[in-house]
């Protein structure tokens, strides 16, 4: 797709969206009621107000001037990083795919966008690309974006679980993320499980080849497995560890 349509990609798309949001924010300071002409209302779209399919993206997530500056700065940063890591085409595909899935959810499943769901999926994707990138929280405390993304993901999960009316909105807002990152995350989890299994087998083999002085007759642990275990020979002539010795004695009784 990139070979065929890459020339149509828009560089700095996230930054452009941030610029439109800043312009809309200024406009709403003068004419607050204008926001009702931008929101995605399926009934009005079916009546011919098709611009709402796009304009809802430009509604700012906050009306506080300080937080608006922070949001614009953050989106500019995200735009630069995603374009370098993915290239404009893949970044465009991710954002347009997310917006399209949310529009489909609103138009056909009565699940309109809520809050900052589209920007949440963009930020979580940004955190997956550069998890150790640091942002200055409140311009003071440096925090890695992966931790902020975990908090954001937890909020979305709690919203999905605790608010049945919002489940469709959360699902469609994260659909692009699941498509883009889901296969890689599943593959990574499988590889990690294989590595852990191999490491366990290797350590087990090493433990079995290690010479020992004491070995529990019941559980098989040795003094090499846990140097804190105390081994004693009981009346039956077998050696038991600290944990198994009381059990053996109670069983004998």
C-alpha positions as CSV (number, residue, x, y, z in Angstrom):
1,X,0.0,0.0,0.0
2,X,2.8,2.4,0.8
3,X,4.5,1.8,-2.6
4,X,1.2,2.6,-4.3
5,X,-0.3,5.3,-2.1
6,X,2.7,6.6,-0.1
7,X,2.9,9.8,-2.2
8,X,-0.5,10.9,-0.9
9,X,0.6,10.7,2.8
10,X,0.5,13.9,4.8
11,X,3.7,14.6,6.8
12,X,3.2,15.8,10.3
13,X,-0.5,14.8,10.4
14,X,-0.7,14.8,14.2
15,X,0.8,18.3,14.3
16,X,-1.7,19.5,11.7
17,X,-4.5,18.2,13.8
18,X,-3.0,20.0,16.8
19,X,-3.0,23.2,14.8
20,X,-6.6,22.8,13.8
21,X,-7.5,22.1,17.5
22,X,-5.7,25.3,18.5
23,X,-7.6,27.3,15.9
24,X,-11.0,25.8,17.0
25,X,-10.1,26.5,20.6
26,X,-9.6,30.2,19.7
27,X,-12.8,30.3,17.8
28,X,-14.8,28.7,20.7
29,X,-13.5,31.4,23.0
30,X,-15.3,33.9,20.8
31,X,-18.3,31.8,19.8
32,X,-18.8,28.9,22.3
33,X,-22.0,27.6,20.6
34,X,-20.0,26.8,17.5
35,X,-19.0,23.5,19.1
36,X,-22.5,22.1,18.4
37,X,-21.8,22.4,14.7
38,X,-18.7,20.2,15.0
39,X,-19.7,17.2,17.2
40,X,-20.4,13.9,15.6
41,X,-24.2,13.4,15.8
42,X,-25.2,10.4,13.7
43,X,-28.8,11.6,13.2
44,X,-27.6,14.9,11.8
45,X,-25.1,13.2,9.6
46,X,-27.8,11.1,8.1
47,X,-29.7,14.3,7.4
48,X,-26.9,15.6,5.3
49,X,-24.4,17.3,7.7
50,X,-21.5,15.2,6.5
51,X,-18.8,17.6,7.7
52,X,-19.4,16.2,11.2
53,X,-17.6,13.0,10.1
54,X,-14.4,15.0,10.2
55,X,-14.9,18.1,12.3
56,X,-15.3,16.2,15.6
57,X,-11.6,15.4,15.4
58,X,-10.7,19.1,15.7
59,X,-12.7,19.6,18.9
60,X,-10.1,20.4,21.7
61,X,-10.0,18.1,24.6
62,X,-9.7,20.9,27.1
63,X,-10.7,24.6,27.3
64,X,-8.1,25.5,29.9
65,X,-5.5,27.6,28.1
66,X,-2.5,26.1,30.0
67,X,-3.6,22.5,29.4
68,X,-4.3,23.4,25.7
69,X,-0.7,24.6,25.3
70,X,0.5,21.3,26.9
71,X,-1.7,19.3,24.6
72,X,-0.5,21.1,21.5
73,X,3.1,20.7,22.6
74,X,2.6,17.0,23.3
75,X,0.9,16.4,19.9
76,X,3.8,18.2,18.1
77,X,6.2,15.9,19.9
78,X,4.2,12.8,19.1
79,X,4.0,13.9,15.4
80,X,7.7,14.2,15.0
81,X,8.5,10.9,16.7
82,X,5.8,8.8,14.9
83,X,6.8,10.2,11.5
84,X,10.5,9.3,12.2
85,X,9.7,5.9,13.5
86,X,6.9,4.8,11.1
87,X,7.0,7.3,8.2
88,X,4.1,9.6,7.2
89,X,2.2,6.8,5.4
90,X,1.9,4.4,8.3
91,X,1.2,7.3,10.7
92,X,-1.6,8.5,8.4
93,X,-2.9,4.9,8.1
94,X,-3.0,4.5,11.9
95,X,-4.8,7.8,12.5
96,X,-7.2,7.6,9.6
97,X,-8.0,4.0,10.6
98,X,-8.7,5.0,14.1
99,X,-10.9,7.9,13.1
100,X,-12.8,5.7,10.6
101,X,-13.4,2.9,13.1
102,X,-14.8,5.5,15.6
103,X,-17.0,7.0,12.9
104,X,-18.3,3.5,12.0
105,X,-19.0,2.8,15.7
106,X,-21.0,6.0,16.0
107,X,-22.9,5.7,12.7
108,X,-23.8,2.0,12.8
109,X,-23.5,0.9,16.5
110,X,-24.6,4.0,18.3
111,X,-21.2,4.4,20.0
112,X,-20.1,8.0,19.5
113,X,-16.6,9.1,20.4
114,X,-16.2,10.1,24.1
115,X,-13.5,12.2,25.7
116,X,-10.0,11.8,24.3
117,X,-10.4,8.3,23.0
118,X,-8.8,8.9,19.6
119,X,-5.9,10.7,21.2
120,X,-5.6,8.0,23.8
121,X,-5.0,5.4,21.1
122,X,-2.4,7.8,19.4
123,X,-0.6,8.4,22.7
124,X,-0.5,4.6,23.6
125,X,0.9,3.9,20.2
126,X,3.5,6.6,20.8
127,X,4.4,5.0,24.1
128,X,4.8,1.6,22.4
129,X,7.2,3.1,19.8
130,X,9.4,5.0,22.3
131,X,8.5,3.6,25.8
132,X,11.4,5.2,27.6
133,X,10.8,8.7,26.2
134,X,10.5,11.1,29.1
135,X,8.0,13.9,29.5
136,X,8.1,16.5,32.3
137,X,4.9,16.0,34.3
138,X,3.7,19.5,35.4
139,X,7.0,20.7,33.8
140,X,8.9,19.4,36.8
141,X,8.7,15.6,37.3
142,X,10.3,13.5,34.5
143,X,8.1,10.5,33.7
144,X,8.6,7.8,31.1
145,X,5.7,7.7,28.6
146,X,5.2,3.9,29.1
147,X,4.0,4.6,32.7
148,X,1.6,7.3,31.5
149,X,0.3,4.9,28.8
150,X,-0.3,2.2,31.5
151,X,-2.3,4.7,33.5
152,X,-4.3,5.7,30.4
153,X,-4.9,2.1,29.5
154,X,-6.1,1.3,33.0
155,X,-8.5,4.2,32.8
156,X,-9.9,2.9,29.5
157,X,-10.2,-0.6,30.8
158,X,-12.0,0.6,33.9
159,X,-14.3,2.7,31.7
160,X,-15.0,-0.4,29.5
161,X,-15.8,-2.6,32.6
162,X,-17.7,-0.1,34.7
163,X,-19.7,1.8,32.1
164,X,-21.6,-0.5,29.7
165,X,-22.8,2.5,27.6
166,X,-19.2,3.4,26.8
167,X,-17.9,0.0,25.9
168,X,-18.6,0.4,22.2
169,X,-16.8,3.8,22.2
170,X,-13.7,2.4,24.0
171,X,-13.6,-0.6,21.7
172,X,-13.8,1.3,18.4
173,X,-11.3,3.9,19.7
174,X,-8.7,1.2,20.4
175,X,-9.5,-1.0,17.4
176,X,-6.7,0.6,15.3
177,X,-4.2,-0.1,18.2
178,X,-5.2,-3.7,18.4
179,X,-4.8,-4.2,14.7
180,X,-1.4,-2.4,14.6
181,X,0.1,-3.8,17.8
182,X,-1.9,-6.8,18.7
183,X,-0.1,-9.4,16.6
184,X,3.3,-8.1,17.7
185,X,2.3,-8.2,21.4
186,X,1.0,-11.7,21.1
187,X,4.1,-12.9,19.3
188,X,6.3,-11.2,22.0
189,X,4.3,-12.9,24.8
190,X,4.7,-16.3,23.1
191,X,8.5,-15.7,22.7
192,X,8.8,-14.6,26.3
193,X,7.0,-17.8,27.4
194,X,9.3,-20.0,25.3
195,X,12.4,-18.2,26.7
196,X,11.2,-18.6,30.3
197,X,10.5,-22.3,29.7
198,X,13.9,-22.9,28.2
199,X,15.6,-21.0,31.1
200,X,13.6,-23.1,33.6
201,X,14.8,-26.3,31.9
202,X,18.4,-25.1,31.8
203,X,18.4,-24.1,35.4
204,X,16.7,-27.4,36.4
205,X,19.4,-29.3,34.4
206,X,22.1,-27.3,36.1
207,X,20.6,-28.0,39.5
208,X,20.4,-31.7,38.9
209,X,24.1,-31.8,37.9
210,X,25.3,-29.8,40.9
211,X,26.8,-32.0,43.7
212,X,25.0,-31.8,47.1
213,X,25.5,-33.1,50.6
214,X,21.9,-33.2,51.7
215,X,18.7,-34.2,49.8
216,X,15.2,-34.4,51.2
217,X,13.7,-37.8,50.8
218,X,10.1,-36.4,50.3
219,X,10.4,-33.2,48.1
220,X,13.8,-33.9,46.6
221,X,15.2,-30.4,47.5
222,X,18.9,-30.2,48.2
223,X,21.1,-27.9,50.2
224,X,22.2,-26.4,46.8
225,X,18.5,-25.5,46.0
226,X,18.1,-23.6,49.2
227,X,21.0,-23.0,51.6
228,X,18.6,-22.0,54.3
229,X,17.0,-25.4,54.6
230,X,18.0,-27.6,57.6
231,X,18.2,-31.3,56.9
232,X,17.8,-34.0,59.6
233,X,17.8,-37.8,59.5
234,X,14.7,-39.2,61.2
235,X,13.9,-42.5,62.8
236,X,13.2,-44.2,59.5
237,X,16.8,-43.5,58.4
238,X,15.8,-41.0,55.7
239,X,16.8,-37.4,55.4
240,X,14.1,-34.7,55.4
241,X,14.3,-30.9,55.0
242,X,12.8,-28.3,57.5
243,X,9.5,-28.1,55.6
244,X,8.9,-31.8,55.0
245,X,10.1,-33.1,58.4
246,X,7.0,-32.0,60.4
247,X,4.8,-33.6,57.7
248,X,6.7,-36.9,57.9
249,X,6.5,-36.9,61.7
250,X,2.8,-36.2,61.7
251,X,2.2,-39.0,59.1
252,X,4.2,-41.4,61.3
253,X,2.0,-40.6,64.3
